[in-house]
Amino acid sequence: MKLVWFRNDLRLADNPALRHACAGDEPVAALFIISPTQWRQHKMAPIRQRFMLAQVDELGRELAALGIPLHLLRVETFAEVPAAMADLSRELGVTQLYANQAVEIDEQRRDHAVSAALAEQAVSCHWFNGCCVLPPGRVLTGSGEMFKVFTPFSRAWLKALDEEGFVIHRAPARRGEPLPWQPLAERAWVDEALGELTPDPRWPVGEAEALRRLNIFLEQAVLDYGETRDFPAIAGTSVLSPYLAAGIISPRQCVAALQQRLGYRPQSKAQPGFVWLNELIWREFYRHLLVLIPTLSMNRPFKVETAALPWSWDPDAFAAWCEGRTGYPIVDAAMRCLNTTGWMHNRLRMIVASFLTKDLHIHWRLGEDYFMSRLIDGDLAANNGGWQWAAGTGADAAPYFRVFNPTTQGQRFDPQGEFIRTWVTELADIPAAYVHQPHDWLRLKGRQDYPAPMVDHAVARVRAIEMFRSLEK
């Protein structure tokens, strides 16, 4: 018996572990492990849990149609997984385990422990690259080391991809008679563990849905992506991040579809489609960095010297930021959108992260954790990379003296205030000329229903710069 262990790779197509397990005639079973306590420790957002479990339900039905049973185990923490896997392997008569590799340190330690536990039962473990186009360790400098700077990584990544290409694995063929599948909602122990399982209708699951979104984006928006991606009121992005984070679609499928749409693989900013491809390369870069620098998974800064920065931990200021009560409309709109939908536009992620760290001087770890606790696309590598970039502590971070001005960012990327008025209902009726600095207009109307700015940006900017300059002394 071969056992395929699904994790953040909840798909049939382009799943190397599943494809290799299904080679030959030996029986194949599948496994997904539900770890509620571990998920809470990792700050996994409830909306992400529901999205993931809805996809597990979909995957279970699809596997059952192929004659492959999907087993569900509830194992509270990663520390308990090796023993549970050993028990299941004995019960099923497993001789080989197939899984796609993880890049996060806790997950890697879990997987090493599983390998050791199963080795005692003579179960061989086979690990594959299912989360990156090119696996960590493949893109190296001339001296054979992994990159710590994005631009040379990007060039080397493109060169490596040209040299070796990549394969899209087809979904496996049917292996036997269709099997019954009991929906998760009918399993009392799952409901008890995780509460309401109904997924958010704004985020339908399924590989077909992910491919539909990808194809619509490639047909309608990819050529203008460089011009439209920063405007949250415009549907200019792919909105594929939840599907990539859960592994409902693979990055290889995205690159292949882009190449098919264009007829070529873009190599530079001068070519249409490259800006979006570059975002996929950023995703790869952050995942490779987690493998190179495991301390990134442990709340440590990339730039070790920045651990000495005197960050604030002010709970009241942090709460105002979380709830969208800062008095800066674009920041408040972004946070309220996140709290309601579980998603935030990438430009807005940069704006609110800069505001928390450079205007409020609050530690980036608080923002990183809050995002993970709310985002449907919460992914440690991308989230940590983005937060450390904004805070000035990470790889390829903006120079510390470059601080986003929340007012001018709003004026530039939401010029008519469409996004702001959607989410900050107090400003729904304000004229566009005042939407980014509404306080004088509100005073003239005798209104006090929107908070005053909690900090003076100009003063806060100077303080942020002084914080970083102090490290040089």
Protein Blocks (a to p, Z undefined) as FASTA:
>chain_A
ZZdddfflccfbhpfklmmmmgcjbdcdddddddfklmmmnopafklmmmmmmmmmmmmm
mmmmnopacdddddfblklmmmmmmmmmmmnopabdcddddfbfklmmmmmmmmmmmmmn
opacddddfkbfbdghjaccfkopacfbfklmmmmmmmmmmmnopadddddddfbdcddd
ddfklmmklmmmnopabdcfklcgdjklmmmmmmmmmmmmmmmmmmmmmmmkbcfbgolm
mmmmnopacfklmmmmmmmmnopacfbfklghklmmmmmmmmmmmmmmmmmmmmlmnopa
fblmlmmpccdfbfklmmmmmnopnopaklmmmmmmmmmnopacfklmmmmmmmmmmmno
pafklmmmmmmmmpmklcfklmmmmmmmmnopaghiacfklccdfklmmmmmmmnommmm
mmmmmlmmgcfklmmmmmlmmmmnopakbccdfbdfklmmmmmmmmmmmmmZZ
